[in-house]
Amino acid sequence: MEQIEGKNYYTINELAERLKVSRYTIQRYVYSGRLQAIKVRRMVYITEESYNSLFEPKPHVKRIEKVKG
């Protein structure tokens, strides 16, 4: 874990190892917006807060269907 400006950040490889998934899974999470990250030179760092938010329950969103009429 890296510390930048007083905040903790993980690299893609560190998170992949920690979550026991491939690094490509973590990259997909970053590109889809599921994980927030910053890029410093050629390295991508994921915020610790973003990592922790993966485990927070998401509010249930009710699907609304269009009514023809």
N, C-alpha and C positions, 0 to 999 in steps of 0.2 A: 504494500500500500504506500502510495506517495502522498506527501503533504504539500499542497500548493496554497499559498496565501491563507494558511490556517485551516484549510479544509482538507478532508481525506478523500483520496481518489484511488480507484482501482484501474489497472490496465485490463485490456480485453482478455489477455491470457490468465491473469489472476482470477478474474471472475469466472471464466470458463472452468478453471480447475476447482474453484470453490463450489460452483454449482453442479459440477460433474456433467457439463455439456460441452459441445464443441465451440471453438472460438467463433465459428461462423454463425452459431445460434446467437451469441452475444452481439455480433455485428448486425444481425437482422433486428435484434431488439433496439439497438442504437438507431439504425436507419429508419425503423418504423416509428420511433418516438417513445417506445416503451421504456427505454433507459435514456436519461439525459447524459450527455458527454461533452467534453471539450477536446479540441485538437491543439496540441502544442508541438510545433514542428511536424514531425511524422508520427507522433504518438497520440493515441486516443485514450483519454482518461474518463472514467465513469464516476460520477459523484457517489459518495457513500449514501447520501440521502436517497438518490435514485435507486441504488441497490436495495436499500431497506424498503422502499415503496413497492417493490415486487411482491412483498409478503403481506402487505396491508390489504384487508378486504376491500373490494371495489363495490360501490353502491350498485344495486340491481337496477338496470334500466329497462323499463317496460317498453315493449315494442308497440308502436302505434301504426295501425293499418289505415291506408287511405280508404275513404268512403266514396263510392261512386254516386254521383247524384247531381 
